Amino acid sequence: MVDYASRAAGRARRRETTDVASFVRRLDWVLIGAVAALVAYGLWSIAGITRHDVTADPHYYLTRQAVYASIGVLCLVAAVLVDPDVYRTRWRLVFGGTCFLIAIVLLTGPIRGSRRWLDLGFFRFQPSEFGKVLFVLALAGFLSERSRRLGDPRTTLRAVGLALVPIFLVFLQPDFGSALVYCAATAAVLLVAGTPWTQLAALAAGAVAIAVLVLGLLPAAGLPVLKDYQQQRLTGFLNPASDPGGTTYNITQSKNAIGAGQFHGRGPNNATQTTLNFLPEHHTDFVFASLAEERGFVGAALLLMLYLLVVWRGLRIVTLAREPFSAIVAGGLVVALLFQVFVNVGMTMGIAPITGIPLPFVSVGGSSMIANLIAVGLLLAIHVRARGARR
């Protein structure tokens, strides 16, 4: 009897070891390597960009960012271990929790003129950053429940209605950039879910009409929707040479920094736009411009190639997903990441308006780093289950 129990325990241990090894093999190691390279490259870049920011501690921002990255890696591992189907069955709870956290921010005192952060004493975070991930999970759960009624316009309208709740709450903070990310994720989720093109076209026409109303008609009638600084950013984007010493100062200095980097870059010590603080927010919003000044075209191109590799692997996961919910989640997360990269890089070069969207895995900030690593963990979890289902 004892021998039988010992043999059974041995077989169970071998089976568990085999299962763990199989799980590890099914991970997308190309995606893991690309994200690891992005995080490492971002930390290396921040070390040079912020070297002269805090005189008493040249590694202040690097240390903070490394801690955030470590926490993010732990969250990534946790996300990989959870079956995405758990979120599908609990999308209402995810949606309610997301809206609740974002709404609480509006009740707190403003920090730097905005209500975007929740201060827990030991950690200050932005719920809207985590909402970019949770929002996609909730919307994907809603649509997967109605997979047989996606052609019904009422399903699309209800999905858009759900999406508008967190979008409006984020817009009130005010965080126009994050609201745009939510909009891009909504469009991706509807597209991957299989919403008819006629309905998508109607939604696009409605979005254009709202943009014309908010940016043109209402301000002309004396009823501005955007804050003054947001309007100035948009007018500065349309006419960048209008006020280089005031409204368009940031974008002017950003272009100067990118141009000064040329091909090989000027290095951390000679990058005067960054080290002498001519370029504001050079470790957050305009971190790409500082990177381009210090590392030149070569360094900026390497960063963009790493982003391209991550996006490619993410889109591949969309095609491998074992069921609609996972495919919708993967599509929403990948498009949200791509949109943030495009807008952040674009605004530093003057081809997109300044919106305050951070550059994923590079801009200093705990919320953005952790949330993006959680998104990668979800993509890996989808990939593992998809390959397991095929086997």
Number of C-alpha atoms within 10 A of each C-alpha: 6 7 8 9 10 11 12 12 12 12 12 12 12 12 12 12 12 12 12 12 11 13 16 12 12 17 19 19 13 12 20 16 14 19 20 16 16 22 20 16 18 23 22 13 24 25 20 22 25 23 20 18 18 11 9 8 13 15 18 15 21 22 15 14 24 18 13 18 22 15 15 22 19 14 18 23 17 14 21 22 14 14 14 19 15 9 19 22 15 14 22 16 11 21 23 13 15 21 20 14 17 26 22 15 23 19 11 14 14 13 11 7 9 15 22 27 23 20 14 8 6 5 10 14 17 20 24 30 22 21 25 25 22 24 29 28 28 26 27 30 26 22 25 21 15 14 16 9 14 18 16 13 14 11 17 20 13 13 18 17 12 17 20 16 14 25 25 15 20 27 16 19 21 19 21 20 20 23 24 20 22 25 18 19 27 24 21 21 27 24 16 18 22 15 21 15 12 11 16 16 11 11 16 13 12 12 13 12 12 13 12 12 15 16 16 12 14 14 14 11 8 8 10 16 13 17 10 9 10 17 15 16 19 18 15 23 20 14 11 17 14 14 12 14 11 11 19 22 18 23 26 20 22 29 18 17 30 24 17 20 25 16 15 15 24 19 17 21 13 14 23 18 21 31 19 12 14 16 24 19 16 25 26 19 21 29 29 30 32 35 31 29 33 30 25 23 19 14 20 23 13 14 19 15 13 19 20 14 15 23 19 13 20 24 17 15 24 24 15 19 23 19 14 19 27 30 24 26 32 33 28 31 29 23 21 27 22 18 18 21 18 16 23 27 23 15 24 25 21 17 14 16 21 25 19 18 26 26 25 23 26 25 24 27 22 22 19 27 27 25 25 23 26 23 26 26 24 27 31 27 25 31 27 25 22 20 18 13 10 9 6
